[in-house]
Amino acid sequence: MKRLTKAMVILTIFSLLISVSCNNKNDDPVKENEFEKLVVPDNFTWSTLNKSEINVTITDPDGEISHNLDGFPLDATDLQGNRLVRSSVIDGEVSFYLELNHSIESIALYSPSLDLNSVINLTDDNITFSVPDKSPKAGYIDSDGDGVYDDFDDFPYDAEIAYELQYPSPYESSTTTKNRRFSFWYYQIFEDLWPYTGDYDFNDLTLKIKMTVKTNGSNRWKRGTFDVYIWTNGASIDLGCGIDFFRYNGSRSGKSRLEYMQDNNISLVSGNYNPAYTSTDPDAQNAIIVFNNADDVKPVDYYNTGEGISFDPMINYVSFEWDAHVPQNMRAYMYLFYSDDRSHEVRTVGLPPTAGMDMNLLHTGDDDSPTTGWNWDPGNEFLYPLEESFFVTDNHHPWGIEIEYSGDLSVAFEKVDIMDAFPRFKSWAESGGTVNNNWYRYPENDPTLVFDVGNLVGTK
C-alpha cells in the first residue's frame, strides 16, 4: 500500500510537468512533434551498436580443427589493422565480444605469433581461421605464469590480468597498452520525464562514456574502469546514474544470454574512485552508483543545450575502477534514476529495470512496459534485447538512445525535435537501424537547431 500510494503521488506530480522537459525551457508553445509519428520495428533497440560475440574455430589446411595456436592469442582488428580485441585460443577455439556500428560488415583476424591475417564477414555463421601445420616458434617467456607469453601479454608481470579491451570496440592502438588512445565513445542521450514523453530533443541528459575491461589468461573479465562525462545537463529533474553487471552465457537466436550473479561479485577498487559520487548500489546486486545527482559532479548548474549556461563537459568527470571477485564473462549496462527517488528508473530499450525499481510505476503515463513481475535472483537468465521491452511507448519510442562516435556530439537545440536537428535520424529510426547508422555525424548546419557542444571543450 505504501508503494502504491507513493506511485500515485509521483504520477500526480508528473501530470503537472507534462509540458516541461528541461529546467531552462520557457513557456513558449511547442509545435506538433514529428517524432511521435515515427513508425519503427518492434524489435528496434535504438542503438547504433551491434553487440555480438564472434566464435572462431582454428583449422589446419585440410579444414580440420587445429591446436597449433592453443595458448597463443588471436586478435580481432579493423580493416586498417588496429586491434579491437585480443583473446587466447583454447582447445582450437576463440571468441570475441565486439560492440561495432551496425554498418560495419567485415573485420580481420590476426595471429601475432604467426603474422597471419584473414578478413571475415560478421554475418557468417561458421567462422574459421586457417593456420599452417606448424606451431609458433618456441622460446617465449611467461613471467607471471598466467598462461600468456610476455610478448602478447598487456600486463606481463600481473598474473591476474592479461589483456586490455576497450569499448565501444574500435580504437587506435600500438603494440603497448600505454600508447593506446580511445577513438570511439558511447553517448547515451535521454528524455527525462518518464513515464511521460517530452519534446524529443534528447538533450536533457547526455553522457559520454568509455569503458576499459581487463581479462585474465582464460579471457574472463577481471577488472575494469569507467570514465563518465556529463555532456549535457538540461534535465528538469535531478538524475543519478548507475551501471549493473550480468554474467554472459553466450548467445541464442542472435540475442545475448544474461544471468544474474551472486551478490557482491563486483566491488569498487579502493583509491580508484571518488566516494563523494560513487558507491555500490544497495538496492541492486552487482551494480555501481556512478553518481547520485549529475548536478553534484560539475561546479555549475549548466545545460549545454543552446539556452542557459554552457560549460566545458570534459571537466570534472567521474571515473572509477571495479574488480570481479570471480573472473567470468560479463556485460555491463547503464541505468538512470531520480535523485530524490532511487526507485524511479529509466534506461535505454532492451533491458529490465533493476531490483531497486518500483514496478508500480511501469505501464503508467505514456509507458508501455510489461506489468509482469521480474526475477532478480542469482541464476535467473534472460535474453537481451528482451522480446517485450521496458521503457518504451506503445509505438516503441524510447526515453534513451545509444550512440557510438569518435567525435564531439552536437545536440538538438532546446525544444527542437531531434529529427529536425539531424535530418538522417528519421530514416535510421524507421528502418530499425539498418540505414544511416552514422546519422549523428550529419547535423543541420543551423545554429538555431543544433548546438555544437564540442566548441566548449578546451583540451580534447
N, C-alpha and C positions, 0 to 999 in steps of 0.2 A: 504493500500500500504506500509505503514511504517513497519507493522508487517511482511508482505511477504518479503520485502527486507532484514529485519533482519534475517529471517529464511534462505534465500539464502546465506547470508554471513556466518552464522553459519555452514551450510552444507558444504560450500567450505572449511572452516577451518577443519571440521571433515574429509573430504576426504584426507587431508594431514596427519591425525593422525591414519588412519585405522590400520597401522602396529604397533601402540604403544598402550599399555594398562596401564602401570604404569610408574611413573616418575623415577623409579630406574631400568627400563628394559634396557638391552643392545641391540645391533643391530644384535645379532645372529639370523640366520633364524629359524623360528618356524616350527616344523613338522606339517603335516596334522593333524587337530584337530578331534579327535574321537567324541567329544561332538556333533558336527554338524550332525553326523549320527544317533543320538538318535531319535527313533520314540516313541512319547508319546501320551496319550489320549488328545483330545482337551479340556477336562474339568479339566485337571490337574492344581492345584493351586501352585505346587512347594513348599508346606509347609508340615512339618511333623505333624502339629497340626490339630486336628478335633475340630472346633469351633462350639459348638452346645448348644442349650437350651434344658434342660430336664424338662418336665412338669410332675408333680406328683399329683395324687388325693389321699387324705386321706380317708380311708374306715373303716367301722366297721367290726366285724367278719362275718356279713352277706353279705358283699360286697357292702353295701350302703355307700354313701358319709357321712363322719363323720366330725363334727365341734369341736370335743373334743380337737384338737390341735390348734384351731384358737387363734392367738395371741402368740403362742409359736413357737420356731424355730425348723427347721429340717435341719440337716447337710448332705451334700454330702461328703463322705470320700473315701480315697483309701481303699484297702482291708486290710491294716495294721492298719486302724483306724485313720490315720492322716486326719484332717479336710481340705477339699478343699474349700468348700463354705458353708456359713450359710445364710438361708433366713427364714423370718417369714411366717407361714401358714396363709392364708387369705381366708375365705369362703371355707374351706376344700380343698384348693389347694395351691401348692407352685411350683416355678420354679427355676432352677439353670442355670446359664451360665457358661460353662466349656470350657477350652482350654486344651485338653489332646492329647497325642500322639495317632496317628491313630491305633496303635497296642493295645491300652487299650480297652478291650471289656466290662469290668464289674467294677462297683463301689459299694459302700454301702451307704444306707441311715440310719441315726441315729437320734433318738429323745433324746436329753439330758434330757428333763423333765420326760420322761418315761423310760429312759435307755433301749430303744428298737432299734434293728438294723435289716436291711434286705439287702441282696445282690441283685442287679438288673443288667440286661443286657442292655447296652446302645443302642442296636439295637431295643429294644422293643418299640412299638408304644404307648401302653397304660400301663403306669407305675403307680402302686398303692402302698400305704404304709398302712398296716392294723394295727389298734390300738384297744385296748380293749374298752369296753363300760364304760369307766370312764375317767374323766378329770384329768390332773396332779394335784398334791396336791396343796392346797391353801396356802396363806401366803407369796407369792412373793412380792417384793417391786420394784417399778419403780420410781427411784429417780428423773430422769429428765423428766418424763411424756411423753416419746416418743412412748409408747406402747410396749416397750421391757423391760422385767424384768431384774433387775441388774445382776442376776445370769448368764444371757445369753448375756448381752449387753457388747460389747467390749469397749464401751465408756459410762458407766452408768451415767455420770454427764454432758453429752453433748446431748441436745435434737435434734440437727441437724443430728447426725450420730449415728448408732447403731452397724454396722458390718464392719469388715475389710476383704477384699478379696484380694487374691494375684493371679497374672497372670504372666506366664502360671500357670495353676491351681495347679499342685502337689507341695506341700511344706511341710516341717516338722513343727509341731507346738506343743504347750502345750495349756493349757486352757486359757492363758492370752496373750494378744497381744504383750506385750513387750518381751516375750520369743520366739516368732516365728522367724524362720530364713528361708530365701529362700533356696530351693534346686534345683530349675529349673529356667532357664533364656531363654529369646528369644535371638537367634543370627540371625541377618539379614545380609546376605552376598551378595555383589554386584560386578558386572562388571560396569565399569564407562563410556564406550564410546557410550552409547545410543545416536542416533538410529543405531549405527553400532555395530556389535559384536566384541568382543576382543578375548583373548586367553582362556577364560573359566577356569581360575584358581580360580575365585571367591574369590580373596583376596584383591581386590582394596580398598574396604571399608567394614569393618566388624564391626557391632555394637552389643554390649552385653547389654541387656535391662531387667529391671524388672519394673513391674507396680503394684501399690497398688491402690485399689479402696475402698472408704468408702461409705456405703449405709445408708439410713435412715431406720426407722422402717417399712416403706412400700416397702422396697427393691429397692429403686430408687438410682441411682448414684448421689452423692452429692459432693464428694471431692476426691482427689487422688494425687498421686505422681508418677513421672517417674525418674528413675536413668539410665543414658545412658553412657556407657563406649565405647570408641573407641578402639576396639580390634586390628584391623589392619588399616593402613592408607597408602596404596601404590598407591593411585589413581594418574593418570597423570593430572587430572583436580580437582581443588578445589571444594569440595562438602559441601553443607549445608543440614540440616535435619529438618523436621517438623513433627508434629502429628496433624491430624484432627479428630474431633469428630462428630458422627452421632447419631440421635435418633434411637433406636432399637425398631421395631414394631412387634417382633415375627418372625416366620419363615414360609416359604411356599415352598413345594416341596424340602425340605432339604436345602434351602438357607435362609440367613438372609434378612429380610426386613429392609433396612436402609433408613432414611429420613433426608434431610437437615433441620436443625433447624433455628429458628430465630437467626439473627446475635447477637453477643456479649453475648451469653448464657454462654460461657466458659471464665474465666478470670484467670490470674495468681495471686497467693496469695502474697501480699507484704511481703518482708523479707524472703521469702522462694524460691527465685530464683535469679540467677545472671544476672542482666540486661546487662552485658557486652556480654553475649552469647544469652540469651533467651528473647523472646518478643512475643506478639501476632502477627499473620501473617496479615499484612494489605491487602493482596491480596486474602485471603480465609477466609470465615466466620467460626468461632469456630475452628480455627486452631492456633497452637502454634509453633513458630520457636524455635527449641531446640538450634541450633547453626547455624550461617551463614557460617562458614568455620571450618571444622574439624581441620585444622592446628592451629587455634587460641586456641583450648582447651588444647593442650599439649605444654610444653616448648621447645620441639624439633620436627623437621620435620622427624618423624620416619616412618618405614614401617611395621616391624614385619612380613615380608614375606619370610625370609630366605636370602635375599640380602639387602644391605644397612643398615641403622641404626635400631637397636632394642631398645624397651623401654617398661617399665612396663605398661601394658594397664589399670591397675586398679588405676592409679594415675591421678589426675586432671580430674575427670569425671564431667558430667553435671547432676544436679538434680533440679527439680522444682515441686512445688505444684500447683494444679489447683482447681478451685471451679466452680460448676454449679449453676447459679443463680436460675434456676428452676430445682429441682431434677427430674430426669427421667431415664428411661432405655437407656443406651448409649453404643456405641462401639468406640474405638479409633484405628487409623491406621497410620502408618508411611509413609512419602514420602521423597525423596531426591530432591535437586535442585542444579543447578550450582551456585557457589558463586558469579560469575560475571554476572549471568543472571537468576534471580528468575523464569523467565517464562519457563526455560528448566528443566523439572522434569523427574524423573524416580522412579518407585516403583515396588513392587512385584506384581505378577499376581492377577487379580480379582477385582480391584477397578479402578474407573475412575480417571483422573488427577484432581487436584484442580482447582478452578476458576482462580488461578494465572498462569495456564499453557498456553503457546502459542500453540493453537490447530493446527496451520500450520505446526508444527514440526512432528505431528503424521503421520504415514504411509510414512515416508521418510527413506532413507537408508535401513537398514535391518528390520525395524519395520513394523509390520503388524497390528497395531492398527486400529480400525474403524475410519472412517473420518467423521461420522455424528456428529452433534453438541451435546452439553450436557447442561442440565438444572440444574443449581445450586440453583435455587430459593427455599426458605423455603417451606416445604411441599412436594417437589418432592421426590418420593420414588423409589428405585431401589432394585433389588435382588443381593446379594453378595454370591458367586462369579458371576460376570457378564457372560452372555452366550457368548458374543463376547468380548474377553479380550483385554485390553490395555497392552502395554509394553511387547509384545511377537513377535517372528519372525513368518514367515509363517508356520513353523513346530512346533509352540507353545513352543519355547525355551525362557527362561526368561532372564532378566538382574538382577533379585533379587530372592533369595531363603530364606525361613524362616525355622528355626530350633528351637526346644526347647531342652535344655540339662542342666544337673546338673553339668557337669564338665567344664574344660577349653578346649575350642575348638581348636584343631590343624587345620592348614590351609595348602592348597596346596602351595608348594614351587613356587617361581616365574617362570611363563611360563609353569607350569606343569598343564595339564588338570586335573580337579577335579576328573575325573574318574580314572586316574592313581594314584592319591593320596588316594582315597577311593574306594577300589575295589567293595564294595557293592552298590555304588551310582547308577551304570548303571541299575541294576535290580529294584531298587527303582523307578527310573525315568520311565523306560519303563513299569512298572506295574501301573503307575499312583498313586504311593504311597501306594499300597496295600501290598507290601512285603518290608522287610528290612528297616522299618521306623526308625531304630536306626543305619543307615549306618555310621553316623559321629562318632560313638563310636569305629570304627574299621579302623583306618588309616593304610596305609602301614608302616611297620617298616623299614623305609628307610629315613635317614636324607637328602638325595638329592631330595626326593619327597615331604616330609611333614615337616613343621616347627612347633615345639612344643611351641606355644605362652605361654602356662602355665608355662614353665620354667622361664619366665621373671617376674612372679608375686611374689612380695616379701612377702606380707601378704594377705592371702586369707580369 
